[in-house]
Amino acid sequence: MVVRKLAREQLPSLEDIIDRGGEVAADKSKDESKEWLRFNMRLRKDMSEDIDKLLENRVGIPKTGWILEAIQAHLKIHNNS
């Protein structure tokens, strides 16, 4: 197996890299509404499989959307009582 080293001329210089610049990381506070909160949730495997079965024939809603709908419905019931 032959291994070649790149010639120094083929590598960009430090100045070229600096001149090219880079992208600034997006400011999350501007992109995401302050009304939303992210968190991780553990879910039993059998519950996840049950949700998947319910969603098999439903187009356009992911599992997380279904979970949000379920939470919203549950909150609506408890807020009205």
N, C-alpha and C positions, 0 to 999 in steps of 0.2 A: 504494500500500500504506500503510495506516494503522498506526502503531506507537503504542501507548499505554504510558505509564509507570504502574506500580502506585502507588497512593496510599500514603503513609507508614503510614496506618492498617491497610492490608492486610498489610504486612510484619510478621513477629513481632519484638518487641523483643529486645534482647540478654538481658534478664532472663528473658523467656519461653523463649528457647532454653536458657539455663543451667538454669532450673527444670525444663524437660522432661528434661534429662539425656540420657544415651546409654547404650549397652550397653558393658560392659567386655569387652575382647578375651579370648577363651577361653585358659585356661592350657594350652598344648600338652602340658606335662609330665604333667598330670593326665589328659588325654584319650587320649593315645597311650601304648601300652605301651613301656617302655624296652627291650623285647626286639626291637623293630622298628627298622630303619634305612631311610631313604629315600635313593635315589640315582638319577641319570639314567643311561640306558644307550643307546648307539647300536646299531642293528640294521640289517643290510642289508635293502634293500627286498624282494629276492627271498625272504629268509628270513621276513620278515613276511607276505608273500603266501602262502607255504607253510603257515604257522601258521593264517592265516585260512581256507585251504582245509580244513585238518584240523578246524577248529572250526565250519564251516558247519552241520553236522548235529548238533552237540553243544550242548545247551541248558544254560544256567546257569553257564557258566564263561567269563570274559573272557580275553583274550589274556594279561594279566598273571598270572592264575591258572594258566594253562597253563604259562607260563614258570617260575613258582614250582614247579609239580609236576615239571617237567623238571629243574630244579636239584636239587630234593630227591631225585629218583631217581638222579641222577648222584652226588650226595654219598653216598647209601646204598651204591651200588656200590663207591665208593672207600673208604668207611669199613669195609666188610666184608672188603676184600682185604688 
